Amino acid sequence: MTSKRRKRLVVARSGLWAGLHPGMALASKGMVLAFVVFTVLNVDGANAVYSAVRRWIEATLSWYYILAICITLFACIYIMASRHGKVRLGDDDARPEFSTFSWLAMLFSAGLGIGLLFYSIYEPLFYFDTGQTAGHPNNPHADHAGATALDERRAAHAMRVTYFHWGFHAWAVYVVVGLCLAYFGYRKKLPLTLRSALYPLIGDRIYGPVGHAVDLLAVFGAVFGIATSLGLGATQMATGLNVLFGIDAGLLTQILLIGAITLVATLSAVSGVGRGIRIISEWNIYMSLVLLGYLLFFGPFEWLMGFFVTTVGEYLWNLVPMGFWTAANAGNADWQGNWTVFYWSWWIAWAPFVGMFIARISRGRTIREFTVGAMLVPTAMGMIWICIFGGSALHMELYAEGGVGTAGILDIVRDGQPQAALYQTIEATSEIRWLTWGIAALATFLLATWFITSSDSCTLVVATMLSLGDDQPPQRFRIVWGTAEGTVAAVLLLAGGLQALQAASIAAALPVSVILLAMTFGVIKSLAEDSSSVKKS
């Protein structure tokens, strides 16, 4: 690297921007501030713009999102099975900083978290339904297979599609980005930012304007990706408070919740990975096990186990055709845009944040240990969660006393209240009122702690990128970005609720997807040229 290039990487040593790259810090804050001001000054106009952008992307680029995710998945599988698996993410004598349990707990909390509680019941029930209350088919995959009756066959199709959206395709994105960052950052001693993954393609230009632009796009994707999750979490927590205490679940409550939880999340980010984030992530796992145990103990245990085996088998068998399927008519295209394209864009927008975070906690692990652990274990945990939660609700509707579809949960889904499906399922599982109240309270508290771990992880990641790879960025900037993420989530709720959150995620993913494909090619190219992978094969 030339001395001229090296100077351009130097962060400020004193003054207001000490510890950060001044230009990057100013540009990133200006980008977020411009969005907030634009939205607040004209909420209706902003909502119209976000909706128009989403419609254009869904109508024009759905095929691109689908292809990009498939390429990433196959690249991830190739790396996992290749001769490069023994290469260590760091020096040859490096060893992991965290225990396997802590590592997996942080992976699960950062990568899934709030979304699982929000969608694990609503989504399979939506795909199970046939009412087309959203104005398009509820499940084209089931319709094409002839599973058009409300029965166990359609329920299995509903679960299969839910696994598809939360399974290997999603985690492949995180794994590739995280692997790139850890490999180039800890093995090649480049800055721990997204720009470093492009070094095999553009060389020293990563230290100039091109590299700055890449990292700014990563910040943009991370902030708006996490804002989507925080907005979803706030709406569901507000519903939980309404169920528990009768508190109004409206917009004001949601924004107050965002403010309160953002404060705690920022304090956790200030404390660092080894303390606040790790401890809360581990407790997330313990509380999740209690929720899962409740549904298994009071629910149809034997039926759920059989349903899990059947649906996982069908998911694996249909993984490739589902991954490449693109809608051919308007109704199915609307469904694919609202669900598959939204999910693929959400995962891509989240990738800089989750990828950076899992890279940060994975130093010292081998490439095979990293890819297998980060790809297979969270995916399996997510499918178990979805089957127990979503399967319990499906069983209630299939075998309701008044006939199929009369248990009350499907009515909530048809009314467009995804945040309420969780609490209705908990209440219907047992007739012991104090127990269902306690479990509902636990679910609401778990939403808050997942909110915290997602937000504080993203805060640490954004500050790391703006400090050009310092994994202990200045604490005052963690506070600034923790506040910014909560502000963006609140503003998106003001601008149109769930639809605005989804539109922001889809738009943020477009530029990040280009970087993702370049990173995928770059890391495969670099690994092929890495002499250590040949020696260790």
Secondary structure, DSSP 4 states (H G I P E B T S, - for coil): --HHHHHHHPPP-SSTTTTS-HHHHHHHHHHHHHHHHHHHHTHHHHHHHHHHHHHHHHHHHHHHHHHHHHHHHHHHHHHHHSGGGG-BSSSTT---SS-HHHHHHHHHHHHTTHHHHHHTTHHHHHHH--S-TTSS-S-HHHHHTT--SSSHHHHHHHHHHHHHHHSHHHHHHHHHHHHHHHIIIIIS---SSGGGGGHHHHGGGGGSHHHHHHHHHHHHHHHHHHHHHHHHHHHHHHHHHHHHH----SHHHHHHHHHHHHHHHHHHHHH-IIIIIHHHHHHHHHHHHHHHHHHHHHS-HHHHHHHHHHHHHHHHHTHHHHHH----SHHHHHHHIIIIIHHHHHHHHHHHHHHHHHHHT-TT-BHHHHHHHHHHHHHHHHHHHHHHHHHHHHHHHHT-TTSTT-SSHHHHHHTT-HHHHHHHHHHHH-S-HHHHHHHHHHHHHHHHHHHHHHHHHHHHHHHHHHTTS-SS--HHHHHHHHHHHHHHHHHHHHTTHHHHHHHHHHHHHHHHHHHHHHHHHHHHHHHHT-HHHHHT-
